[in-house]
Amino acid sequence: MSAITGIYHVNKKPITTDVVNNVMGSLKEFPCDDSQFWLKENVFLGCHAQWITPESINEQQPFYDYEKQLVITSDAIIDNRSELFDMLQIDHGDRKTMTDNQLILLAYIKWGENTPKFLIGDFAFMIWDERQQEFFGARDFSGSRTLYYYYSDQKFAFCSINKPLFQLPYIKPNLREEWLGDFLSIPWNFESIDTTSTVFEDINQLPPSHSISISHGQLKLTRYNTLIEGEKLKLKSNEEYEEALKEVFERAVTSRLRTHRKVGAHLSGGLDSGSVVGIAANSLKRENKQLHTFSYIPAKDFVDWTPKNRLADERPLIKATVNYVGNINDNYLDLEGKTPFFDIDDWLDVLEMPYKFFENTFWLKGIFEEAHSQNIGVLLNGQRGNWTISWGPALEYQARLLKKMQLMKLYNEISLYSENIGVSKSRIFSIVRRKIFSMSSLKKQPSQFIQMINPEFENKLNSFDKLRDYGIDLNGNSNDNVYDIKKKQFQDLFYWNITGTYGSKLSLRYSLWDRDPTNDLRVARFCLSVPEEQFVNEGLSRSLIRRSMKNILPDEVRLNQRTRGIQGADGLHRMMPVWREFIAELENMCRDSLAKEYLNIEIIKEAIRSLKFEPKPEDVYEMKFRILMRSLIFYRFIKKFN
């Protein structure tokens, strides 16, 4: 794992060592095992390396191939090494010690600009071809690692983070208004529909699933991967589908255990993280290693306000998984004193942009801190599982059956589902029927959340119309059915950016790699090929993973359809001791002319009046509290650059 950087003067002007030292020096805030650079006249590549895999220890980064006159710097862990070794005909004696950096370069020598199509894993890399005087690089299909760049006036510069680029005199930290307009206008947890832009005018980012090339003074971006539902996999039985998922998922998990340090995992009471943990713990046992799990739990004095079907404290289900799976050192973190409010400035520093997911920030950061203190090298999660391994919405599937008039099958599914979740068949059928007719063709007016943006600022940018033209719902309540939403999750790349951004940047800060086997490209392709009836089957939502995890997870977790965990339910409760401080800062913000330029102050004042004196813990997910938190996060960020 590395922070990579580089500069290319297209006009042949030499790069001075002072410039190199300034850029490399700005990376010293992150822990590293080695820091190296390659400099030749008008080209510089650098690497601030953290050794995660056994092969990365003492590796040369950047790596120069003298025969081919190619130099590479990479931030990468490649998971399909065995397949690549065979395709590239690598001698067996060289395979164990070959670094992922060298492997990518050999792939480039064979396949050129098609190289990223053959790579499975988390990666961002750049290659300089001395002979052709060309740069080529790529970012993995879901953007698990960040890569930012500047290109203008015959100069190209790139880095894993933004800050080092501001060491260059021609790159200024001016804010991009279009990005800010998107951020304030979109009600969902993504920032902008423009996957190449960043919050800074002078800096762009390489989107997920894209490669970049600079040749003869021309910069080109190319999308090399698109995930779509194609021809469906046809197997003979349910058991064959279960074994097929198990095989591809086990490969995804075990290939992510490659570290010379300890292996950790996020663990909730649910299916996704539980499945990852179950397979990982069993695999590590064969290597005489133990899996270390990290679970967020609510504050000690929190009184659970959530409905009966939601669990703010998932310990009973977590401990059921731990006891059943075995070979686990489990850690439960109540993160005393941590709040979404106290962490704002730190998160802004980490992310280098404003953010929306404040409900989860305090416990995400807390888990990374604890994992770092225990010398974890790889920290597994199951974040993408809802769209891959554990896809399978029962009620929506039943609505499809009703729409297609497959009544016998519908009756059987409703009957079994009713028995599984303890709800009457008539009530389930009523919900299913409403789902068919819930779609409305009437256009709704933007909600109050959308009006968080100053109307004059919105009119200047025409943000609402741009987002509507792109199909973005401006009400915060999408009319898309879950099948349409699933397609968008894989095809619209802006959904991927924030997880890659915080995962990559937290990894650099805490010198550990956050990895998601449910987001493996092989797993995603497989799950998109599976027929829908495998995902909902015999009254089981998320049926395929439930069946596949038999004898891996306890039934009380594996077959649980009655309760679901809810993270961050105590977020507002944690803020009660500092509530007056929080409100006072918001009131001061409302008096600042800078805030008034971007924010709809009247909407914010209304939210303050509503929550000022009698906030309740259950308000944590309410729109008014979200308006207050998101506006304050935004305001603190823009203050840093004005």
Secondary structure, DSSP 4 states (H G I P E B T S, - for coil): -EEEEEEEETT-PPPPHHHHHHHHHTTTTS--SEEEEEEETTEEEEEEE---SGGGTT--SSEEETTTTEEEEEEEEES-HHHHHHHTT--HHHHTT--HHHHHHHHHHHHGGGGGGG--EEEEEEEEETTTTEEEEEE-TT--S--EEEEETTEEEEESSSGGGGGSTT----B-HHHHHHHHH--SS---S-TTB-SBTT-EEPPTTEEEEEETTEEEEEE-------SPP--SSHHHHHHHHHHHHHHHHHTT---SSEEEEE--SSHHHHHHHHHHHHHHHTTT--EEEEEE---TTPPP-S-TTEES--HHHHHHHHHHH-SEEEEEE--TT--TTTTHHHHHHHHSS--S-HHHHHHHHHHHHHHHHTTEEEEE--TTGGGTTT---HHHHHHHHHHTT-HHHHHHHHHHHHHHHT--HHHHHHHHHHHHH----SPPPP-TTGGGB-HHHHHHHTHHHHHHHTT--SSSS--S-HHHHHHHHHH-GGGTHHHHHHHHHHHHHHT-EEE-GGG-HHHHHHHHHS-HHHHSBTTBTTHHHHHHTBTTB-HHHHT--S-EE-TTTTHHHHHGGGHHHHHHHHHHHHT-HHHHHHB-HHHHHHHHHHHSS---GGGGGSHHHHHHHHHHHHHHHHHHT-
